[in-house]
Amino acid sequence: MTLAFSIAVIICSLLMVLLVLLHKGKGGGLSDLFGGGMSSSLGGSSVVEKNLDRLTIIVGSLWFICIVVLGLLLKK
């Protein structure tokens, strides 16, 4: 049982890294170093960005739940 949750945490962690890297930089900071400041903004969030936000929240929630359940299983 703990093996399944450990694998789920690893998969969710990798997905979180990928999803965060896919987000558009909001200007300033390290995102400008990688060309994030050079892209033109078209005035608002597109449907793709909103769906990416939702997917990131869902994967983050799954990651948190897996961490809590794994912690409870390892405590016993």
PDB file of N, H, CA, C and O in Angstrom:
ATOM      1  N   MET A   1       0.825  -1.195   0.000  1.00  0.00           N
ATOM      2  CA  MET A   1       0.000   0.000   0.000  1.00  0.00           C
ATOM      3  C   MET A   1       0.871   1.262   0.000  1.00  0.00           C
ATOM      4  O   MET A   1       0.588   2.225  -0.713  1.00  0.00           O
ATOM      5  N   THR A   2       1.929   1.239   0.809  1.00  0.00           N
ATOM      6  H   THR A   2       2.159   0.456   1.388  1.00  0.00           H
ATOM      7  CA  THR A   2       2.799   2.409   0.841  1.00  0.00           C
ATOM      8  C   THR A   2       3.565   2.567  -0.466  1.00  0.00           C
ATOM      9  O   THR A   2       3.908   3.683  -0.856  1.00  0.00           O
ATOM     10  N   LEU A   3       3.834   1.455  -1.143  1.00  0.00           N
ATOM     11  H   LEU A   3       3.556   0.548  -0.826  1.00  0.00           H
ATOM     12  CA  LEU A   3       4.525   1.533  -2.425  1.00  0.00           C
ATOM     13  C   LEU A   3       3.685   2.262  -3.459  1.00  0.00           C
ATOM     14  O   LEU A   3       4.208   3.049  -4.247  1.00  0.00           O
ATOM     15  N   ALA A   4       2.383   2.001  -3.457  1.00  0.00           N
ATOM     16  H   ALA A   4       1.958   1.361  -2.816  1.00  0.00           H
ATOM     17  CA  ALA A   4       1.486   2.662  -4.411  1.00  0.00           C
ATOM     18  C   ALA A   4       1.448   4.164  -4.165  1.00  0.00           C
ATOM     19  O   ALA A   4       1.482   4.949  -5.113  1.00  0.00           O
ATOM     20  N   PHE A   5       1.379   4.571  -2.895  1.00  0.00           N
ATOM     21  H   PHE A   5       1.351   3.934  -2.125  1.00  0.00           H
ATOM     22  CA  PHE A   5       1.352   5.996  -2.590  1.00  0.00           C
ATOM     23  C   PHE A   5       2.713   6.649  -2.834  1.00  0.00           C
ATOM     24  O   PHE A   5       2.776   7.825  -3.193  1.00  0.00           O
ATOM     25  N   SER A   6       3.780   5.913  -2.648  1.00  0.00           N
ATOM     26  H   SER A   6       3.728   4.957  -2.357  1.00  0.00           H
ATOM     27  CA  SER A   6       5.112   6.449  -2.945  1.00  0.00           C
ATOM     28  C   SER A   6       5.263   6.711  -4.440  1.00  0.00           C
ATOM     29  O   SER A   6       5.809   7.739  -4.842  1.00  0.00           O
ATOM     30  N   ILE A   7       4.784   5.793  -5.253  1.00  0.00           N
ATOM     31  H   ILE A   7       4.341   4.959  -4.927  1.00  0.00           H
ATOM     32  CA  ILE A   7       4.824   5.974  -6.700  1.00  0.00           C
ATOM     33  C   ILE A   7       3.929   7.139  -7.113  1.00  0.00           C
ATOM     34  O   ILE A   7       4.286   7.919  -7.996  1.00  0.00           O
ATOM     35  N   ALA A   8       2.753   7.256  -6.467  1.00  0.00           N
ATOM     36  H   ALA A   8       2.463   6.622  -5.749  1.00  0.00           H
ATOM     37  CA  ALA A   8       1.845   8.364  -6.780  1.00  0.00           C
ATOM     38  C   ALA A   8       2.474   9.706  -6.429  1.00  0.00           C
ATOM     39  O   ALA A   8       2.295  10.681  -7.159  1.00  0.00           O
ATOM     40  N   VAL A   9       3.213   9.769  -5.316  1.00  0.00           N
ATOM     41  H   VAL A   9       3.358   8.977  -4.723  1.00  0.00           H
ATOM     42  CA  VAL A   9       3.880  11.015  -4.924  1.00  0.00           C
ATOM     43  C   VAL A   9       4.959  11.379  -5.937  1.00  0.00           C
ATOM     44  O   VAL A   9       5.104  12.547  -6.296  1.00  0.00           O
ATOM     45  N   ILE A  10       5.709  10.396  -6.397  1.00  0.00           N
ATOM     46  H   ILE A  10       5.592   9.447  -6.105  1.00  0.00           H
ATOM     47  CA  ILE A  10       6.763  10.653  -7.380  1.00  0.00           C
ATOM     48  C   ILE A  10       6.159  11.158  -8.692  1.00  0.00           C
ATOM     49  O   ILE A  10       6.661  12.115  -9.281  1.00  0.00           O
ATOM     50  N   ILE A  11       5.096  10.521  -9.140  1.00  0.00           N
ATOM     51  H   ILE A  11       4.689   9.744  -8.661  1.00  0.00           H
ATOM     52  CA  ILE A  11       4.449  10.931 -10.392  1.00  0.00           C
ATOM     53  C   ILE A  11       3.852  12.329 -10.255  1.00  0.00           C
ATOM     54  O   ILE A  11       4.003  13.160 -11.150  1.00  0.00           O
ATOM     55  N   CYS A  12       3.175  12.587  -9.136  1.00  0.00           N
ATOM     56  H   CYS A  12       3.052  11.912  -8.409  1.00  0.00           H
ATOM     57  CA  CYS A  12       2.595  13.918  -8.922  1.00  0.00           C
ATOM     58  C   CYS A  12       3.680  14.983  -8.816  1.00  0.00           C
ATOM     59  O   CYS A  12       3.499  16.100  -9.300  1.00  0.00           O
ATOM     60  N   SER A  13       4.796  14.651  -8.195  1.00  0.00           N
ATOM     61  H   SER A  13       4.943  13.744  -7.803  1.00  0.00           H
ATOM     62  CA  SER A  13       5.894  15.607  -8.073  1.00  0.00           C
ATOM     63  C   SER A  13       6.463  15.973  -9.443  1.00  0.00           C
ATOM     64  O   SER A  13       6.714  17.145  -9.724  1.00  0.00           O
ATOM     65  N   LEU A  14       6.663  14.974 -10.283  1.00  0.00           N
ATOM     66  H   LEU A  14       6.459  14.022 -10.054  1.00  0.00           H
ATOM     67  CA  LEU A  14       7.178  15.236 -11.626  1.00  0.00           C
ATOM     68  C   LEU A  14       6.181  16.041 -12.462  1.00  0.00           C
ATOM     69  O   LEU A  14       6.568  16.927 -13.224  1.00  0.00           O
ATOM     70  N   LEU A  15       4.900  15.722 -12.310  1.00  0.00           N
ATOM     71  H   LEU A  15       4.586  15.002 -11.692  1.00  0.00           H
ATOM     72  CA  LEU A  15       3.877  16.475 -13.029  1.00  0.00           C
ATOM     73  C   LEU A  15       3.819  17.925 -12.549  1.00  0.00           C
ATOM     74  O   LEU A  15       3.624  18.839 -13.351  1.00  0.00           O
ATOM     75  N   MET A  16       3.987  18.134 -11.249  1.00  0.00           N
ATOM     76  H   MET A  16       4.145  17.391 -10.598  1.00  0.00           H
ATOM     77  CA  MET A  16       3.964  19.496 -10.713  1.00  0.00           C
ATOM     78  C   MET A  16       5.119  20.317 -11.272  1.00  0.00           C
ATOM     79  O   MET A  16       4.936  21.478 -11.638  1.00  0.00           O
ATOM     80  N   VAL A  17       6.297  19.726 -11.339  1.00  0.00           N
ATOM     81  H   VAL A  17       6.446  18.782 -11.042  1.00  0.00           H
ATOM     82  CA  VAL A  17       7.447  20.437 -11.900  1.00  0.00           C
ATOM     83  C   VAL A  17       7.168  20.807 -13.352  1.00  0.00           C
ATOM     84  O   VAL A  17       7.425  21.937 -13.767  1.00  0.00           O
ATOM     85  N   LEU A  18       6.650  19.867 -14.116  1.00  0.00           N
ATOM     86  H   LEU A  18       6.441  18.949 -13.779  1.00  0.00           H
ATOM     87  CA  LEU A  18       6.346  20.122 -15.519  1.00  0.00           C
ATOM     88  C   LEU A  18       5.285  21.210 -15.679  1.00  0.00           C
ATOM     89  O   LEU A  18       5.432  22.107 -16.509  1.00  0.00           O
ATOM     90  N   LEU A  19       4.220  21.128 -14.888  1.00  0.00           N
ATOM     91  H   LEU A  19       4.101  20.399 -14.214  1.00  0.00           H
ATOM     92  CA  LEU A  19       3.139  22.099 -15.008  1.00  0.00           C
ATOM     93  C   LEU A  19       3.582  23.497 -14.592  1.00  0.00           C
ATOM     94  O   LEU A  19       3.194  24.480 -15.224  1.00  0.00           O
ATOM     95  N   VAL A  20       4.384  23.598 -13.547  1.00  0.00           N
ATOM     96  H   VAL A  20       4.699  22.800 -13.033  1.00  0.00           H
ATOM     97  CA  VAL A  20       4.864  24.912 -13.118  1.00  0.00           C
ATOM     98  C   VAL A  20       5.786  25.514 -14.179  1.00  0.00           C
ATOM     99  O   VAL A  20       5.755  26.721 -14.418  1.00  0.00           O
ATOM    100  N   LEU A  21       6.594  24.682 -14.805  1.00  0.00           N
ATOM    101  H   LEU A  21       6.619  23.701 -14.610  1.00  0.00           H
ATOM    102  CA  LEU A  21       7.472  25.191 -15.850  1.00  0.00           C
ATOM    103  C   LEU A  21       6.701  25.614 -17.102  1.00  0.00           C
ATOM    104  O   LEU A  21       7.186  26.446 -17.869  1.00  0.00           O
ATOM    105  N   LEU A  22       5.526  25.062 -17.317  1.00  0.00           N
ATOM    106  H   LEU A  22       5.131  24.386 -16.694  1.00  0.00           H
ATOM    107  CA  LEU A  22       4.720  25.436 -18.477  1.00  0.00           C
ATOM    108  C   LEU A  22       4.015  26.780 -18.306  1.00  0.00           C
ATOM    109  O   LEU A  22       3.593  27.385 -19.291  1.00  0.00           O
ATOM    110  N   HIS A  23       3.883  27.251 -17.066  1.00  0.00           N
ATOM    111  H   HIS A  23       4.226  26.760 -16.265  1.00  0.00           H
ATOM    112  CA  HIS A  23       3.208  28.528 -16.829  1.00  0.00           C
ATOM    113  C   HIS A  23       4.002  29.676 -17.426  1.00  0.00           C
ATOM    114  O   HIS A  23       5.232  29.662 -17.454  1.00  0.00           O
ATOM    115  N   LYS A  24       3.267  30.666 -17.901  1.00  0.00           N
ATOM    116  H   LYS A  24       2.267  30.677 -17.879  1.00  0.00           H
ATOM    117  CA  LYS A  24       3.899  31.848 -18.473  1.00  0.00           C
ATOM    118  C   LYS A  24       4.427  32.719 -17.339  1.00  0.00           C
ATOM    119  O   LYS A  24       3.758  32.900 -16.322  1.00  0.00           O
ATOM    120  N   GLY A  25       5.620  33.253 -17.521  1.00  0.00           N
ATOM    121  H   GLY A  25       6.163  33.106 -18.347  1.00  0.00           H
ATOM    122  CA  GLY A  25       6.196  34.140 -16.533  1.00  0.00           C
ATOM    123  C   GLY A  25       5.411  35.437 -16.449  1.00  0.00           C
ATOM    124  O   GLY A  25       4.919  35.927 -17.466  1.00  0.00           O
ATOM    125  N   LYS A  26       5.288  35.996 -15.264  1.00  0.00           N
ATOM    126  H   LYS A  26       5.688  35.599 -14.438  1.00  0.00           H
ATOM    127  CA  LYS A  26       4.533  37.237 -15.074  1.00  0.00           C
ATOM    128  C   LYS A  26       5.428  38.467 -15.156  1.00  0.00           C
ATOM    129  O   LYS A  26       4.992  39.568 -14.818  1.00  0.00           O
ATOM    130  N   GLY A  27       6.652  38.302 -15.592  1.00  0.00           N
ATOM    131  H   GLY A  27       7.006  37.408 -15.866  1.00  0.00           H
ATOM    132  CA  GLY A  27       7.554  39.430 -15.734  1.00  0.00           C
ATOM    133  C   GLY A  27       8.450  39.581 -14.525  1.00  0.00           C
ATOM    134  O   GLY A  27       8.034  39.334 -13.394  1.00  0.00           O
ATOM    135  N   GLY A  28       9.673  39.985 -14.770  1.00  0.00           N
ATOM    136  H   GLY A  28      10.011  40.186 -15.689  1.00  0.00           H
ATOM    137  CA  GLY A  28      10.623  40.168 -13.680  1.00  0.00           C
ATOM    138  C   GLY A  28      11.143  38.842 -13.183  1.00  0.00           C
ATOM    139  O   GLY A  28      10.596  37.788 -13.506  1.00  0.00           O
ATOM    140  N   GLY A  29      12.168  38.893 -12.420  1.00  0.00           N
ATOM    141  H   GLY A  29      12.613  39.749 -12.158  1.00  0.00           H
ATOM    142  CA  GLY A  29      12.701  37.701 -11.794  1.00  0.00           C
ATOM    143  C   GLY A  29      13.407  36.783 -12.766  1.00  0.00           C
ATOM    144  O   GLY A  29      13.920  37.221 -13.796  1.00  0.00           O
ATOM    145  N   LEU A  30      13.428  35.520 -12.432  1.00  0.00           N
ATOM    146  H   LEU A  30      13.011  35.165 -11.596  1.00  0.00           H
ATOM    147  CA  LEU A  30      14.173  34.548 -13.215  1.00  0.00           C
ATOM    148  C   LEU A  30      13.505  34.190 -14.540  1.00  0.00           C
ATOM    149  O   LEU A  30      14.167  33.682 -15.445  1.00  0.00           O
ATOM    150  N   SER A  31      12.202  34.448 -14.666  1.00  0.00           N
ATOM    151  H   SER A  31      11.664  34.860 -13.931  1.00  0.00           H
ATOM    152  CA  SER A  31      11.532  34.083 -15.916  1.00  0.00           C
ATOM    153  C   SER A  31      12.050  34.897 -17.092  1.00  0.00           C
ATOM    154  O   SER A  31      12.004  34.428 -18.229  1.00  0.00           O
ATOM    155  N   ASP A  32      12.548  36.115 -16.842  1.00  0.00           N
ATOM    156  H   ASP A  32      12.585  36.496 -15.918  1.00  0.00           H
ATOM    157  CA  ASP A  32      13.099  36.928 -17.926  1.00  0.00           C
ATOM    158  C   ASP A  32      14.423  36.386 -18.441  1.00  0.00           C
ATOM    159  O   ASP A  32      14.783  36.616 -19.596  1.00  0.00           O
ATOM    160  N   LEU A  33      15.149  35.669 -17.595  1.00  0.00           N
ATOM    161  H   LEU A  33      14.857  35.482 -16.657  1.00  0.00           H
ATOM    162  CA  LEU A  33      16.420  35.101 -18.029  1.00  0.00           C
ATOM    163  C   LEU A  33      16.237  34.065 -19.125  1.00  0.00           C
ATOM    164  O   LEU A  33      17.114  33.889 -19.971  1.00  0.00           O
ATOM    165  N   PHE A  34      15.100  33.377 -19.115  1.00  0.00           N
ATOM    166  H   PHE A  34      14.387  33.519 -18.429  1.00  0.00           H
ATOM    167  CA  PHE A  34      14.851  32.307 -20.073  1.00  0.00           C
ATOM    168  C   PHE A  34      13.947  32.758 -21.207  1.00  0.00           C
ATOM    169  O   PHE A  34      13.371  31.923 -21.905  1.00  0.00           O
ATOM    170  N   GLY A  35      13.812  34.062 -21.402  1.00  0.00           N
ATOM    171  H   GLY A  35      14.280  34.740 -20.835  1.00  0.00           H
ATOM    172  CA  GLY A  35      13.016  34.564 -22.515  1.00  0.00           C
ATOM    173  C   GLY A  35      11.569  34.795 -22.184  1.00  0.00           C
ATOM    174  O   GLY A  35      10.775  35.045 -23.090  1.00  0.00           O
ATOM    175  N   GLY A  36      11.189  34.725 -20.932  1.00  0.00           N
ATOM    176  H   GLY A  36      11.835  34.522 -20.195  1.00  0.00           H
ATOM    177  CA  GLY A  36       9.790  34.933 -20.562  1.00  0.00           C
ATOM    178  C   GLY A  36       9.329  36.363 -20.757  1.00  0.00           C
ATOM    179  O   GLY A  36       8.148  36.600 -21.011  1.00  0.00           O
ATOM    180  N   GLY A  37      10.233  37.320 -20.645  1.00  0.00           N
ATOM    181  H   GLY A  37      11.192  37.128 -20.438  1.00  0.00           H
ATOM    182  CA  GLY A  37       9.857  38.713 -20.804  1.00  0.00           C
ATOM    183  C   GLY A  37       9.721  39.137 -22.252  1.00  0.00           C
ATOM    184  O   GLY A  37       9.223  40.229 -22.526  1.00  0.00           O
ATOM    185  N   MET A  38      10.150  38.305 -23.184  1.00  0.00           N
ATOM    186  H   MET A  38      10.555  37.418 -22.962  1.00  0.00           H
ATOM    187  CA  MET A  38      10.128  38.670 -24.594  1.00  0.00           C
ATOM    188  C   MET A  38       8.796  38.341 -25.263  1.00  0.00           C
ATOM    189  O   MET A  38       8.505  38.854 -26.343  1.00  0.00           O
ATOM    190  N   SER A  39       7.998  37.507 -24.645  1.00  0.00           N
ATOM    191  H   SER A  39       8.234  37.090 -23.767  1.00  0.00           H
ATOM    192  CA  SER A  39       6.727  37.136 -25.260  1.00  0.00           C
ATOM    193  C   SER A  39       5.709  38.250 -25.057  1.00  0.00           C
ATOM    194  O   SER A  39       5.697  38.913 -24.019  1.00  0.00           O
ATOM    195  N   SER A  40       4.874  38.446 -26.035  1.00  0.00           N
ATOM    196  H   SER A  40       4.883  37.908 -26.878  1.00  0.00           H
ATOM    197  CA  SER A  40       3.871  39.503 -25.934  1.00  0.00           C
ATOM    198  C   SER A  40       2.610  38.955 -25.279  1.00  0.00           C
ATOM    199  O   SER A  40       2.170  37.844 -25.576  1.00  0.00           O
ATOM    200  N   SER A  41       2.044  39.747 -24.391  1.00  0.00           N
ATOM    201  H   SER A  41       2.401  40.649 -24.150  1.00  0.00           H
ATOM    202  CA  SER A  41       0.800  39.326 -23.749  1.00  0.00           C
ATOM    203  C   SER A  41      -0.363  39.851 -24.576  1.00  0.00           C
ATOM    204  O   SER A  41      -0.315  40.974 -25.080  1.00  0.00           O
ATOM    205  N   LEU A  42      -1.376  39.066 -24.714  1.00  0.00           N
ATOM    206  H   LEU A  42      -1.415  38.155 -24.305  1.00  0.00           H
ATOM    207  CA  LEU A  42      -2.506  39.436 -25.557  1.00  0.00           C
ATOM    208  C   LEU A  42      -3.666  39.983 -24.739  1.00  0.00           C
ATOM    209  O   LEU A  42      -4.802  39.990 -25.214  1.00  0.00           O
ATOM    210  N   GLY A  43      -3.409  40.436 -23.537  1.00  0.00           N
ATOM    211  H   GLY A  43      -2.486  40.430 -23.151  1.00  0.00           H
ATOM    212  CA  GLY A  43      -4.434  41.142 -22.793  1.00  0.00           C
ATOM    213  C   GLY A  43      -5.092  40.350 -21.686  1.00  0.00           C
ATOM    214  O   GLY A  43      -5.661  40.971 -20.789  1.00  0.00           O
ATOM    215  N   GLY A  44      -5.063  39.069 -21.677  1.00  0.00           N
ATOM    216  H   GLY A  44      -4.601  38.565 -22.406  1.00  0.00           H
ATOM    217  CA  GLY A  44      -5.732  38.332 -20.620  1.00  0.00           C
ATOM    218  C   GLY A  44      -5.351  36.880 -20.647  1.00  0.00           C
ATOM    219  O   GLY A  44      -4.533  36.437 -21.452  1.00  0.00           O
ATOM    220  N   SER A  45      -5.961  36.158 -19.753  1.00  0.00           N
ATOM    221  H   SER A  45      -6.627  36.518 -19.099  1.00  0.00           H
ATOM    222  CA  SER A  45      -5.683  34.729 -19.679  1.00  0.00           C
ATOM    223  C   SER A  45      -6.490  34.001 -20.744  1.00  0.00           C
ATOM    224  O   SER A  45      -7.690  34.225 -20.898  1.00  0.00           O
ATOM    225  N   SER A  46      -5.822  33.142 -21.459  1.00  0.00           N
ATOM    226  H   SER A  46      -4.847  32.960 -21.334  1.00  0.00           H
ATOM    227  CA  SER A  46      -6.517  32.360 -22.472  1.00  0.00           C
ATOM    228  C   SER A  46      -7.123  31.122 -21.819  1.00  0.00           C
ATOM    229  O   SER A  46      -6.898  30.851 -20.640  1.00  0.00           O
ATOM    230  N   VAL A  47      -7.874  30.398 -22.586  1.00  0.00           N
ATOM    231  H   VAL A  47      -8.056  30.618 -23.544  1.00  0.00           H
ATOM    232  CA  VAL A  47      -8.502  29.181 -22.094  1.00  0.00           C
ATOM    233  C   VAL A  47      -7.433  28.160 -21.717  1.00  0.00           C
ATOM    234  O   VAL A  47      -7.589  27.418 -20.747  1.00  0.00           O
ATOM    235  N   VAL A  48      -6.350  28.126 -22.486  1.00  0.00           N
ATOM    236  H   VAL A  48      -6.223  28.729 -23.273  1.00  0.00           H
ATOM    237  CA  VAL A  48      -5.273  27.173 -22.201  1.00  0.00           C
ATOM    238  C   VAL A  48      -4.633  27.490 -20.860  1.00  0.00           C
ATOM    239  O   VAL A  48      -4.339  26.580 -20.085  1.00  0.00           O
ATOM    240  N   GLU A  49      -4.411  28.781 -20.573  1.00  0.00           N
ATOM    241  H   GLU A  49      -4.650  29.520 -21.203  1.00  0.00           H
ATOM    242  CA  GLU A  49      -3.807  29.163 -19.298  1.00  0.00           C
ATOM    243  C   GLU A  49      -4.722  28.851 -18.130  1.00  0.00           C
ATOM    244  O   GLU A  49      -4.255  28.406 -17.081  1.00  0.00           O
ATOM    245  N   LYS A  50      -6.018  29.077 -18.293  1.00  0.00           N
ATOM    246  H   LYS A  50      -6.398  29.439 -19.144  1.00  0.00           H
ATOM    247  CA  LYS A  50      -6.970  28.761 -17.224  1.00  0.00           C
ATOM    248  C   LYS A  50      -7.016  27.262 -16.966  1.00  0.00           C
ATOM    249  O   LYS A  50      -7.055  26.823 -15.816  1.00  0.00           O
ATOM    250  N   ASN A  51      -7.012  26.473 -18.048  1.00  0.00           N
ATOM    251  H   ASN A  51      -6.980  26.829 -18.982  1.00  0.00           H
ATOM    252  CA  ASN A  51      -7.007  25.020 -17.873  1.00  0.00           C
ATOM    253  C   ASN A  51      -5.707  24.540 -17.247  1.00  0.00           C
ATOM    254  O   ASN A  51      -5.713  23.598 -16.455  1.00  0.00           O
ATOM    255  N   LEU A  52      -4.593  25.177 -17.593  1.00  0.00           N
ATOM    256  H   LEU A  52      -4.589  25.942 -18.236  1.00  0.00           H
ATOM    257  CA  LEU A  52      -3.309  24.836 -16.987  1.00  0.00           C
ATOM    258  C   LEU A  52      -3.315  25.163 -15.494  1.00  0.00           C
ATOM    259  O   LEU A  52      -2.770  24.411 -14.686  1.00  0.00           O
ATOM    260  N   ASP A  53      -3.928  26.280 -15.136  1.00  0.00           N
ATOM    261  H   ASP A  53      -4.371  26.892 -15.792  1.00  0.00           H
ATOM    262  CA  ASP A  53      -4.064  26.628 -13.722  1.00  0.00           C
ATOM    263  C   ASP A  53      -4.891  25.586 -12.977  1.00  0.00           C
ATOM    264  O   ASP A  53      -4.519  25.146 -11.889  1.00  0.00           O
ATOM    265  N   ARG A  54      -6.005  25.200 -13.566  1.00  0.00           N
ATOM    266  H   ARG A  54      -6.308  25.558 -14.449  1.00  0.00           H
ATOM    267  CA  ARG A  54      -6.869  24.191 -12.925  1.00  0.00           C
ATOM    268  C   ARG A  54      -6.154  22.862 -12.774  1.00  0.00           C
ATOM    269  O   ARG A  54      -6.241  22.221 -11.727  1.00  0.00           O
ATOM    270  N   LEU A  55      -5.451  22.450 -13.808  1.00  0.00           N
ATOM    271  H   LEU A  55      -5.379  22.971 -14.659  1.00  0.00           H
ATOM    272  CA  LEU A  55      -4.732  21.182 -13.761  1.00  0.00           C
ATOM    273  C   LEU A  55      -3.624  21.221 -12.713  1.00  0.00           C
ATOM    274  O   LEU A  55      -3.380  20.228 -12.028  1.00  0.00           O
ATOM    275  N   THR A  56      -2.955  22.361 -12.588  1.00  0.00           N
ATOM    276  H   THR A  56      -3.153  23.168 -13.144  1.00  0.00           H
ATOM    277  CA  THR A  56      -1.915  22.502 -11.581  1.00  0.00           C
ATOM    278  C   THR A  56      -2.501  22.407 -10.176  1.00  0.00           C
ATOM    279  O   THR A  56      -1.907  21.780  -9.299  1.00  0.00           O
ATOM    280  N   ILE A  57      -3.660  23.023  -9.956  1.00  0.00           N
ATOM    281  H   ILE A  57      -4.142  23.532 -10.669  1.00  0.00           H
ATOM    282  CA  ILE A  57      -4.315  22.948  -8.647  1.00  0.00           C
ATOM    283  C   ILE A  57      -4.750  21.526  -8.340  1.00  0.00           C
ATOM    284  O   ILE A  57      -4.608  21.069  -7.206  1.00  0.00           O
ATOM    285  N   ILE A  58      -5.277  20.823  -9.326  1.00  0.00           N
ATOM    286  H   ILE A  58      -5.393  21.195 -10.247  1.00  0.00           H
ATOM    287  CA  ILE A  58      -5.728  19.442  -9.114  1.00  0.00           C
ATOM    288  C   ILE A  58      -4.548  18.535  -8.780  1.00  0.00           C
ATOM    289  O   ILE A  58      -4.614  17.746  -7.837  1.00  0.00           O
ATOM    290  N   VAL A  59      -3.471  18.646  -9.552  1.00  0.00           N
ATOM    291  H   VAL A  59      -3.417  19.286 -10.318  1.00  0.00           H
ATOM    292  CA  VAL A  59      -2.297  17.801  -9.309  1.00  0.00           C
ATOM    293  C   VAL A  59      -1.660  18.151  -7.962  1.00  0.00           C
ATOM    294  O   VAL A  59      -1.185  17.266  -7.250  1.00  0.00           O
ATOM    295  N   GLY A  60      -1.649  19.434  -7.614  1.00  0.00           N
ATOM    296  H   GLY A  60      -2.034  20.153  -8.192  1.00  0.00           H
ATOM    297  CA  GLY A  60      -1.119  19.842  -6.312  1.00  0.00           C
ATOM    298  C   GLY A  60      -1.946  19.295  -5.163  1.00  0.00           C
ATOM    299  O   GLY A  60      -1.400  18.889  -4.137  1.00  0.00           O
ATOM    300  N   SER A  61      -3.254  19.283  -5.333  1.00  0.00           N
ATOM    301  H   SER A  61      -3.697  19.613  -6.166  1.00  0.00           H
ATOM    302  CA  SER A  61      -4.135  18.719  -4.297  1.00  0.00           C
ATOM    303  C   SER A  61      -3.924  17.215  -4.157  1.00  0.00           C
ATOM    304  O   SER A  61      -3.869  16.687  -3.047  1.00  0.00           O
ATOM    305  N   LEU A  62      -3.805  16.529  -5.298  1.00  0.00           N
ATOM    306  H   LEU A  62      -3.850  16.958  -6.201  1.00  0.00           H
ATOM    307  CA  LEU A  62      -3.536  15.085  -5.253  1.00  0.00           C
ATOM    308  C   LEU A  62      -2.198  14.793  -4.581  1.00  0.00           C
ATOM    309  O   LEU A  62      -2.073  13.835  -3.818  1.00  0.00           O
ATOM    310  N   TRP A  63      -1.196  15.630  -4.872  1.00  0.00           N
ATOM    311  H   TRP A  63      -1.297  16.408  -5.492  1.00  0.00           H
ATOM    312  CA  TRP A  63       0.128  15.470  -4.264  1.00  0.00           C
ATOM    313  C   TRP A  63       0.023  15.632  -2.750  1.00  0.00           C
ATOM    314  O   TRP A  63       0.591  14.840  -1.998  1.00  0.00           O
ATOM    315  N   PHE A  64      -0.700  16.656  -2.305  1.00  0.00           N
ATOM    316  H   PHE A  64      -1.161  17.300  -2.916  1.00  0.00           H
ATOM    317  CA  PHE A  64      -0.860  16.895  -0.869  1.00  0.00           C
ATOM    318  C   PHE A  64      -1.581  15.741  -0.192  1.00  0.00           C
ATOM    319  O   PHE A  64      -1.175  15.307   0.885  1.00  0.00           O
ATOM    320  N   ILE A  65      -2.643  15.240  -0.806  1.00  0.00           N
ATOM    321  H   ILE A  65      -2.973  15.592  -1.682  1.00  0.00           H
ATOM    322  CA  ILE A  65      -3.402  14.122  -0.226  1.00  0.00           C
ATOM    323  C   ILE A  65      -2.524  12.879  -0.146  1.00  0.00           C
ATOM    324  O   ILE A  65      -2.539  12.173   0.862  1.00  0.00           O
ATOM    325  N   CYS A  66      -1.763  12.609  -1.195  1.00  0.00           N
ATOM    326  H   CYS A  66      -1.751  13.183  -2.014  1.00  0.00           H
ATOM    327  CA  CYS A  66      -0.873  11.441  -1.186  1.00  0.00           C
ATOM    328  C   CYS A  66       0.187  11.553  -0.099  1.00  0.00           C
ATOM    329  O   CYS A  66       0.513  10.561   0.552  1.00  0.00           O
ATOM    330  N   ILE A  67       0.732  12.764   0.105  1.00  0.00           N
ATOM    331  H   ILE A  67       0.467  13.570  -0.425  1.00  0.00           H
ATOM    332  CA  ILE A  67       1.728  12.964   1.148  1.00  0.00           C
ATOM    333  C   ILE A  67       1.132  12.706   2.526  1.00  0.00           C
ATOM    334  O   ILE A  67       1.759  12.056   3.363  1.00  0.00           O
ATOM    335  N   VAL A  68      -0.084  13.216   2.767  1.00  0.00           N
ATOM    336  H   VAL A  68      -0.593  13.744   2.087  1.00  0.00           H
ATOM    337  CA  VAL A  68      -0.727  13.028   4.071  1.00  0.00           C
ATOM    338  C   VAL A  68      -1.023  11.544   4.309  1.00  0.00           C
ATOM    339  O   VAL A  68      -0.747  11.017   5.386  1.00  0.00           O
ATOM    340  N   VAL A  69      -1.583  10.877   3.303  1.00  0.00           N
ATOM    341  H   VAL A  69      -1.808  11.305   2.428  1.00  0.00           H
ATOM    342  CA  VAL A  69      -1.911   9.453   3.468  1.00  0.00           C
ATOM    343  C   VAL A  69      -0.638   8.624   3.656  1.00  0.00           C
ATOM    344  O   VAL A  69      -0.613   7.710   4.480  1.00  0.00           O
ATOM    345  N   LEU A  70       0.400   8.931   2.912  1.00  0.00           N
ATOM    346  H   LEU A  70       0.380   9.674   2.243  1.00  0.00           H
ATOM    347  CA  LEU A  70       1.647   8.215   3.054  1.00  0.00           C
ATOM    348  C   LEU A  70       2.249   8.432   4.442  1.00  0.00           C
ATOM    349  O   LEU A  70       2.785   7.499   5.041  1.00  0.00           O
ATOM    350  N   GLY A  71       2.161   9.655   4.949  1.00  0.00           N
ATOM    351  H   GLY A  71       1.726  10.412   4.462  1.00  0.00           H
ATOM    352  CA  GLY A  71       2.635   9.940   6.302  1.00  0.00           C
ATOM    353  C   GLY A  71       1.868   9.164   7.349  1.00  0.00           C
ATOM    354  O   GLY A  71       2.453   8.661   8.309  1.00  0.00           O
ATOM    355  N   LEU A  72       0.557   9.063   7.172  1.00  0.00           N
ATOM    356  H   LEU A  72       0.081   9.471   6.393  1.00  0.00           H
ATOM    357  CA  LEU A  72      -0.270   8.307   8.124  1.00  0.00           C
ATOM    358  C   LEU A  72       0.033   6.812   8.051  1.00  0.00           C
ATOM    359  O   LEU A  72       0.067   6.132   9.076  1.00  0.00           O
ATOM    360  N   LEU A  73       0.253   6.306   6.846  1.00  0.00           N
ATOM    361  H   LEU A  73       0.226   6.858   6.013  1.00  0.00           H
ATOM    362  CA  LEU A  73       0.583   4.882   6.706  1.00  0.00           C
ATOM    363  C   LEU A  73       1.947   4.544   7.295  1.00  0.00           C
ATOM    364  O   LEU A  73       2.119   3.482   7.893  1.00  0.00           O
ATOM    365  N   LEU A  74       2.899   5.425   7.132  1.00  0.00           N
ATOM    366  H   LEU A  74       2.758   6.288   6.646  1.00  0.00           H
ATOM    367  CA  LEU A  74       4.237   5.166   7.659  1.00  0.00           C
ATOM    368  C   LEU A  74       4.315   5.355   9.171  1.00  0.00           C
ATOM    369  O   LEU A  74       5.222   4.839   9.824  1.00  0.00           O
ATOM    370  N   LYS A  75       3.361   6.096   9.719  1.00  0.00           N
ATOM    371  H   LYS A  75       2.624   6.515   9.189  1.00  0.00           H
ATOM    372  CA  LYS A  75       3.337   6.321  11.161  1.00  0.00           C
ATOM    373  C   LYS A  75       2.919   5.061  11.912  1.00  0.00           C
ATOM    374  O   LYS A  75       3.327   4.850  13.054  1.00  0.00           O
ATOM    375  N   LYS A  76       2.120   4.237  11.279  1.00  0.00           N
ATOM    376  H   LYS A  76       1.789   4.408  10.351  1.00  0.00           H
ATOM    377  CA  LYS A  76       1.620   3.008  11.924  1.00  0.00           C
ATOM    378  C   LYS A  76       2.651   1.922  11.947  1.00  0.00           C
ATOM    379  O   LYS A  76       2.388   0.831  12.453  1.00  0.00           O
TER     380      LYS A  76
END
